[in-house]
Amino acid sequence: MENKHGRGSALYLWLLGGVALLCLAVSVWFLLRGQARRPEPLYLLKDNAGHVALYAGDGTGPLAQYDEIYTRLLPESDVLALQQGVPIYNETELQKRLEDYGF
């Protein structure tokens, strides 16, 4: 009788280990998939001497400066994001962001 009980426990542990391994593999797959799909930005919007400026996606520039937009008048969360650089992936997003900032 002990042999059947031991065999059942071993099978249970093998199944539990297999499920854990499967969960780990799926987690790693989602992590890698999310990182691989992130495209490079076309532009960056940044704070430049108290104004919003447009930079190339690699950070070179500024390509343009929007003197009408004073960063000190924007909400703190926007100011912090502009200090880091706000990635812009297309022209439509650029226009929306500039409108959001008051341009």
GIGI-V73521 format. One line per field, one symbol per residue. ss: DSSP state (H for helix, E for strand, - for the rest). phi: phi as a letter, one per 40 degrees, with the letter a starting at -180 (. if undefined). burial: + if it has 9 or more other ideal C-beta (glycine too) atoms within 8 Angstrom, else -. Layout:
ss->???
phi->???
burial->???
This chain:
ss->-HHHHHHHHHHHHHHHHHHHHHHHHHHHHHHHHHHH------EEEEEE--EEEEEE----EEEEEEEEEEHHH--HHHHHHHHH-EEE--HHHHHHHHHH---
phi->.ccccccccccdccccccccccccccccccccccccccccccbbcbcbfgbcbbbcdcgchccabbccbcccccddcccccccchccbbaccccccccccchc
burial->----------------------------------------++++++++--+++++++---++--++--+-+--+---++--+--++-+----++--++--+--
